[in-house]
């Protein structure tokens, strides 16, 4: 009995760490964690009803992915992207996510298209409300994008796109969450409509262009606010040290 329990402990710890890792990824990509926000290991452990150890393991993985940073005082925070980093990530998104959208137009199934239309309709309904729920709208937007990317049918592509969203999601979605007026912008909805129509028609070039307009439009709104520090020319952020051993 004791041997069985002991053998089960590492598996249980691994499962807990995976669950914490998945939840923190969701929070980062959805902008629920603000750029620069401190991430308390004990708070996360209490929120997910686990010990601190699996949280520490999950955080270490996210630090390795550059989704979190360890400061010189060992505090864990969400990175503060510089303008240079933001522009670099946006440029990469245009290539990678644009490619995925184009492939989705060529490879999507009927079930894929139905799911894409469903998420687009849900986003439109939320956006049309007098008081749209930012969290729901952002979730529908994210679901729409990733349903498109999955429809490309390229398994190796999804982790790359998820890695980009881990880095840029806190800036993009926190910005939207803090300004509900943006949710009522018709231009955003038009980009989605053009993307869905291009995918429905098998128009790869049109899908890439529609997605590019969506990404560039969001990037311009954020840059116009002037909230991102300029950073160095090589894209390195000042003050985002990873601390000893990271």
C-alpha positions in Angstrom: 0.0 0.0 0.0 2.8 2.4 0.9 4.7 1.6 -2.2 1.7 2.3 -4.4 1.1 5.6 -2.7 4.7 6.6 -3.1 4.6 5.7 -6.8 1.5 7.7 -7.3 2.9 10.9 -5.8 5.2 11.9 -8.7 2.4 11.3 -11.2 0.0 13.4 -9.1 2.5 16.2 -8.9 3.1 16.1 -12.6 -0.6 16.3 -13.3 -0.9 19.2 -10.9 2.0 21.0 -12.6 0.4 20.5 -16.0 -2.9 21.8 -14.8 -1.3 24.9 -13.4 0.7 25.4 -16.5 -2.4 25.2 -18.7 -4.3 27.6 -16.5 -1.5 30.2 -16.4 -1.2 30.0 -20.2 -4.9 30.7 -20.5 -4.7 33.7 -18.3 -1.7 35.1 -20.1 -3.2 34.6 -23.6 -6.5 36.1 -22.6 -4.9 39.2 -21.0 -6.1 38.3 -17.5 -2.6 38.9 -16.2 -1.5 42.5 -16.8 1.9 43.4 -18.3 4.3 44.0 -15.4 2.0 42.3 -12.9 3.6 40.2 -10.1 2.6 36.5 -10.1 2.5 35.2 -6.6 3.2 31.5 -6.4 1.1 31.2 -3.2 -1.8 33.0 -4.6 -1.8 30.8 -7.7 -1.5 27.7 -5.5 -4.5 28.8 -3.5 -6.6 29.7 -6.5 -6.0 26.3 -8.1 -6.0 24.3 -4.8 -2.5 22.9 -5.2 0.8 23.1 -3.3 3.4 25.7 -4.3 5.7 23.1 -5.9 3.6 22.4 -9.0 3.1 26.2 -9.4 6.9 26.6 -9.2 7.4 24.0 -11.9 4.8 25.5 -14.1 6.2 29.0 -13.7 9.7 27.7 -14.5 8.4 26.4 -17.9 6.7 29.7 -18.6 9.9 31.5 -17.8 11.8 29.3 -20.2 9.1 30.2 -22.8 9.7 33.9 -22.0 6.0 34.2 -21.1 7.1 35.2 -17.5 10.3 36.7 -16.2 12.1 36.4 -12.9 13.4 39.8 -11.7 16.7 40.3 -9.8 14.8 40.2 -6.5 13.4 36.8 -7.6 9.9 38.2 -8.0 8.0 36.6 -10.9 6.3 39.0 -13.3 4.5 39.2 -16.6 7.0 40.8 -19.0 6.7 44.4 -20.0 7.1 44.3 -23.8 9.0 47.2 -25.4 7.8 48.8 -28.6 10.6 47.1 -30.5 9.7 43.7 -29.1 6.0 44.3 -29.8 6.8 45.2 -33.5 9.0 42.2 -33.9 6.3 39.8 -32.5 3.6 41.5 -34.7 5.8 41.0 -37.8 6.3 37.4 -37.0 2.5 36.9 -36.3 1.8 38.3 -39.8 3.9 35.7 -41.4 3.1 32.7 -39.2 -0.6 33.3 -38.5 -1.1 34.6 -42.0 0.3 31.3 -43.4 -2.0 29.3 -41.1 -5.1 31.3 -42.3 -4.1 30.7 -45.9 -3.7 27.0 -45.3 -7.1 26.9 -43.4 -8.8 28.3 -46.6 -7.3 25.4 -48.6 -7.7 22.6 -46.1 -10.7 23.4 -43.9 -13.5 20.8 -43.5 -17.2 21.5 -43.3 -17.0 21.0 -39.6 -14.1 23.5 -39.3 -16.1 26.1 -41.3 -19.1 25.6 -39.1 -17.0 26.1 -35.9 -15.4 29.2 -37.4 -18.8 30.7 -38.2 -20.1 29.8 -34.8 -17.3 31.6 -33.0 -17.6 34.6 -35.3 -21.4 34.8 -34.6 -20.8 34.6 -30.9 -18.3 37.5 -31.1 -20.7 39.6 -33.1 -23.5 39.0 -30.6 -21.3 40.0 -27.7 -20.0 43.1 -29.5 -23.5 44.2 -30.4 -24.6 44.4 -26.8 -25.1 47.7 -25.2 -22.7 46.5 -22.5 -20.5 43.9 -24.0 -18.6 41.6 -21.7 -14.9 42.1 -22.5 -13.9 38.7 -21.2 -16.5 36.9 -23.3 -15.7 38.9 -26.4 -12.0 38.3 -26.0 -12.6 34.5 -25.5 -14.8 34.4 -28.6 -12.1 36.3 -30.6 -9.4 33.9 -29.4 -11.5 30.9 -30.1 -12.2 32.1 -33.7 -8.5 32.7 -34.3 -7.4 29.3 -33.0 -10.2 27.4 -34.8 -8.9 29.0 -38.0 -5.3 27.9 -37.1 -6.4 24.4 -36.3 -8.3 24.2 -39.6 -4.9 24.5 -41.3 -4.3 20.9 -40.3 -0.6 21.5 -39.4 0.0 20.2 -35.9 3.5 21.7 -35.6 2.2 25.2 -36.3 -0.1 25.5 -33.3 2.6 25.5 -30.6 4.5 28.2 -32.5 1.4 30.4 -32.6 0.5 29.7 -29.0 4.1 30.8 -28.1 3.5 34.1 -29.9 0.2 34.6 -28.1 1.8 33.9 -24.7 4.2 36.8 -25.3 1.8 39.3 -26.9 -1.6 38.2 -25.5 -1.2 40.2 -22.2 -0.7 43.4 -24.1 -3.3 42.9 -26.8 -6.1 41.5 -24.7 -5.4 43.6 -21.5 -5.6 46.7 -23.8 -9.1 45.6 -25.0 -10.2 44.5 -21.6 -9.5 48.0 -20.3 -11.4 49.8 -23.0 -14.8 48.4 -23.9 -15.3 51.0 -26.6 -12.8 49.1 -28.8 -15.3 46.2 -28.8 -17.8 48.3 -30.7 -15.4 49.1 -33.5 -17.0 47.9 -36.8 -13.6 47.6 -38.5 -12.6 44.7 -36.3 -15.9 42.9 -37.2 -15.3 43.5 -40.9 -11.9 41.9 -40.7 -13.4 38.8 -39.2 -16.2 38.7 -41.8 -13.6 39.0 -44.6 -11.5 36.2 -43.0 -14.5 33.9 -42.7 -15.7 34.5 -46.2 -12.2 33.9 -47.7 -11.9 30.6 -45.8 -15.4 29.6 -46.9 -14.5 30.3 -50.6 -11.1 28.6 -50.4 -9.3 32.0 -51.0 -5.9 31.6 -49.3 -4.7 35.0 -50.4 -7.8 36.7 -49.2 -7.6 34.9 -45.9 -4.1 36.0 -45.3 -4.9 39.6 -46.2 -8.0 39.7 -43.9 -6.0 38.3 -41.0 -3.2 40.8 -41.7 -5.7 43.7 -41.5 -6.9 42.3 -38.2 -3.4 42.0 -36.7 -2.1 45.3 -38.0 -5.3 47.2 -36.9 -4.9 46.0 -33.3 -1.2 46.7 -33.3 -1.8 50.3 -34.5 -4.3 50.9 -31.8 -1.9 49.8 -29.1 1.0 51.8 -30.6 -1.2 54.9 -30.8 -1.7 54.8 -27.0 2.0 55.2 -26.4 2.0 52.7 -23.5 5.0 50.7 -24.7 8.5 51.8 -23.8 10.8 52.1 -26.8 13.4 49.6 -25.8 16.8 49.1 -27.5 17.2 48.8 -31.2 18.0 45.1 -30.9 14.6 44.5 -29.3 15.9 43.8 -25.8 13.8 45.1 -22.9 15.5 47.1 -20.1 14.6 46.0 -16.6 13.3 42.5 -17.6 16.1 40.6 -16.1 15.7 36.9 -15.7 17.6 36.8 -12.4 20.3 34.3 -11.5 20.1 31.0 -13.2 17.4 32.1 -15.8 
